[in-house]
């Protein structure tokens, strides 16, 4: 069974791999540079609204597993 990464790991990886300057990420997402830097270093978490903005910028989306869909019925 494949192991899914936590959402924070996926987002942190997207930030790091993008190579986009924190100032640019702040400009396009509205998330403060200091928050981005601390999150990328693993020193703090992000509020959900901040994570949403960054996920939208990077084109990331959640998908429900078949198990989650069955539970919701």
C-alpha positions in Angstrom: 0.0 0.0 0.0 1.5 3.4 -1.0 2.2 5.8 1.8 0.9 9.3 1.2 3.0 12.2 2.4 1.5 14.7 4.9 0.2 17.9 3.2 2.8 20.0 5.0 5.6 17.9 3.5 4.2 18.2 0.0 3.8 22.0 0.4 7.3 22.4 2.0 8.8 20.4 -0.9 7.0 22.5 -3.5 8.4 25.7 -1.9 11.9 24.4 -1.7 12.0 22.8 -5.2 10.5 25.8 -6.9 13.6 27.9 -6.2 11.2 30.9 -6.1 12.5 33.7 -3.9 10.6 34.2 -0.6 10.0 37.8 -1.5 8.3 36.7 -4.8 6.2 34.1 -3.0 5.2 36.7 -0.5 4.2 39.0 -3.3 2.1 36.5 -5.2 0.5 34.7 -2.3 0.2 37.3 0.4 2.0 35.0 2.9 4.7 36.8 4.8 8.2 36.0 3.9 9.2 35.3 7.5 6.4 32.8 7.8 7.5 31.1 4.5 11.1 30.9 5.7 10.2 29.5 9.1 7.8 27.0 7.5 10.4 25.9 5.0 12.9 25.3 7.8 10.4 23.3 9.8 10.3 25.8 12.6 6.6 26.7 12.4 3.4 25.6 10.8 1.2 27.6 8.5 -2.4 28.6 9.0 -4.8 26.8 6.7 -5.6 29.9 4.7 -1.9 30.5 4.1 -1.5 26.9 3.0 -4.5 27.3 0.6 -2.9 30.3 -1.0 0.4 28.6 -1.5 -1.2 25.4 -2.8 -3.2 27.4 -5.3 0.0 29.1 -6.5 1.8 25.8 -6.9 -1.2 24.1 -8.5 -1.6 21.6 -5.7 -4.9 20.0 -4.7 -6.2 17.4 -2.3 -7.9 14.3 -3.6 -10.1 12.0 -1.6 -9.1 8.3 -1.4 -11.6 5.6 -2.2 -11.6 4.8 1.5 -12.5 8.4 2.5 -15.3 8.4 -0.1 -16.8 5.2 1.2 -16.7 6.5 4.8 -18.6 9.7 3.8 -21.5 7.6 2.4 
